[in-house]
Amino acid sequence: MRRAAIERLLPAAYQRAAGPGSVLGALLDVMEALHAPDEAVLADVDALFGPYRTPDGFVAYLTRWVAMDHVVAAPRADAPLPLPVGRLRDLVAHGALLARWRGTPYGMRTALELATGVTGFVLDEPPDRPFHLVVRVPPAAADRLALVTRIVEAEKPAAVTVEVVASPADPEPADPGPADPSPPAAGPPDPGPPPTPEPDDAEPAAGVATVRAVGRAHVPAPLPHDPPEEPS
């Protein structure tokens, strides 16, 4: 609060006594300096609750606000966060979406992809084991099984049992051997394979999240013509 604004709140006699060089004027200058830090915070208070504007130290608090406590769960209060701050910002930004789809395959898959930054999680429901879910973790996220397990346990329906399995890495392609030195037979030129669409132009499959970058993930909602997925 500026000194002039404080001075206007005083009785008229005090306002006349608060001239330059007076004791009351110096006191008003001190009050203005004391108010300045708090007013700076209040002027931009909405930034504290913006997932991509809040300070790093406040992100974990906002993660608990959107019911993602299990992601930042740690055995000690001073333990480091289990994932980068940018991933936590993505989870906070999509907290409403995750709450809406909690208990569905889409919700679980989206939470896993936002937290790890890896796509390719597969959810299987064996026909011989009702109310059981097998979550297959892609090799790129195999080193984060503890985090994946916590998310799966929190996102699954209460009546469903789960099993988290790390998918094996793809084997390296075999050496095709030396090329045939003989020239090919004459004929029309090979037009080659059709052009592959760019990842940003390809239409995402329903229920699959598209994680573009740490701190600014873009997760499209399921396509409107697809019926909502029922909980397992």
ABEGO torsion letter per residue (X at the ends): XBAAAAAAABBAAAAAAABBGBAAAAAAAAAAAAAAAAAAAAAAAAAAABAAABBAAAAAAAAAAAGAAAAABBABAABBBABBAAAAAAAAAAAAAAAAABGBAAAAAAAAAAAAGBBGBBBBBBAABBGBBBBBBBAAAAAAAAAAAAAAAAABBAABBBBBBBBBBBBBBBBAEBBBABBBBBEBBBAEBBBBBBAAABBBBBGBBBBABBGABBBBBBBAABBBBBBX
